[in-house]
Amino acid sequence: MKTSSARRFRSTFMRLSPFGLGFQAFFFLCVLSPTHAAVPTQMNHQGIVKVNGTLYSGTGQFRFAIVDPDSGQASWSNDGSINGGFGLPTGAVSLEVTDGLYSVRLGDTGLANMTAIPPSAFEDPNLVLRVWFDDGANGIERLLPDHPMTSSPYAFRSATSDSALNGTPSGFSILGETDDPPEGFSYTGQLVEAGDLWRTRASMPTPRFNLAVGVANNRIYALGGNDDTMADVGTNEEYDPVTNTWETKAPMPTPRSRFAIGTVRGKLYAIGGGPLPVNHNEEYNPVTDTWTPKAPMPTGRAALGVAVVEDKIYAIGGGIGGVGGANEEYDPMTDMWTPKAPMPTNRLGPMVGVMRKRGIVFGQEKENDSKGGLGVRDFILAVGGLDTGVFPTDVNEEYDPVNDTWFPRASLPSDRNGSAFGVANNRFYIIGGVEENVGLVGTNFEFDIGSNTWLFRREIPSRRSVTGSASLGDKIYVLGGADGDFNRLGTNEEYSPPKILFVHEKD
């Protein structure tokens, strides 16, 4: 192995936790994906790499192997070239490194030079993950130290942090979500910003734009939209982010586009849409794969936004042959609609999301509020879209469902329409879309409701508009849409928003 006294690469992080047990808070992001009862085939691995003592940024070539540290024999390697043997994997996995941080799903066959991890790879009770890195200038070097896996990934059943830390060498670093280190570690005073990364995932089987996307039971559902013939379709395709696979489901009874979806108690409600503005409201049960008609929306609209607060669905904006600001609340439990205060700025296609902050409750509702009138609760943001002149707008307005009132918030840095959007870690992201006089853009704006400010984040790799988008866990998925030539796309890109982590070193 090539070494150099003038430089040193160092990998400073690994977490293995197939069951998400006691030590979960001490580490950041490593999830094992089972094919059947607790048999992992993939591992999310994230680490830090330095070159000459400086956090590296750029494209890096990585090689990975699960090895016996005593013999050096590999039970698995990223390209399979040394499985059961020794040495260095032949093929490398190309990964983006930002401020020293890289992330990869080991065993993800969707990546070049990456093979699945068979269950047999974990038969040895004494294993480590070994990583090699090449920055393209200094050659290939092994990152130190190896990452202990205790006896095997199955050994973490004990639900104690001690089982995860036994055998960890002095100087080994981990990333925590707070500055409070686990026992046996000390906080270094160093911070790392993780995330702000994009990853290409399995494409949607049916390319579409003007579709709607919903989430239920940790699955993403891409519904309706316009196909290659511009026809409205009822296509329903289910995406599993863990296995990165798609499955076709029962189509919508009413094919349509420019509608919106709200999820309540595991069921999806497809509301409104076109080609002519309609008031359809259809419920989808993913468990039974069946559709049921529900009470129609009072004001038929297309290009509306939908948000869910306290099991109530709010249908906001859109139009009927024009631009409107209607706001109507739907209760799936009673199958009834109630008119609410309209959006102050009439808009088509507002990007709508739910965020948490402190809010005051007035009148009778205050007496019914368990927080005594002041507590953290949900508010709805309606951002961007098309104004009454049918031009992209930068308007940002906040709706309080408890008091049925609207307030202006900090405007978008630039006007936007047809953007992807989502909420993760209580930040609202407006991604891509169309800007007036510019056309398609890839910008990614992050809104912090507490400070009422916008920040720029990493641009989306594929510029497109009229996409579908969804938030699941701490990630945002952008599906389909249309490119600059208005070609229908099946593109699926996953965004991991930024997160501040704290570096702790083993005593």
Secondary structure, DSSP 4 states (H G I P E B T S, - for coil): ----TT---EE------SS--TTGGGS----EEESSTT-EEEEEEEEEEEETTEE--EEEEEEEEEE-TTT--EEEETTSTTTTS-S--SS-EEEEEBTTEEEEEET-TTSTT-----GGGG-SSS-EEEEEEE-SSS-EEE-BS-EE-SS-GGGGGG--HHHHHTTPPTT-EEEESSS-PPTTEEEEEEEEEE--EEEE-PPPSS--BS-EEEEETTEEEEE--B-TTS-B---EEEEETTTTEEEE-PPPSS--BS-EEEEETTEEEEE--BTTTB--EEEEETTTTEEEE-PPPSS-BBS-EEEEETTEEEEEEEBSSS-EEEEEEEETTTTEEEE-PPPSS--BS-EEEEEEEEEE--HHHHHH-TTTTEEEEEEEEEE--B-TTSSBB--EEEEETTTTEEEE-PPPSS-BBS-EEEEETTEEEEES-EETTTEE---EEEEETTTTEEEEEPPPSS--BS-EEEEETTEEEEE--B-TT--B---EEEEE--EEEEEEEE-
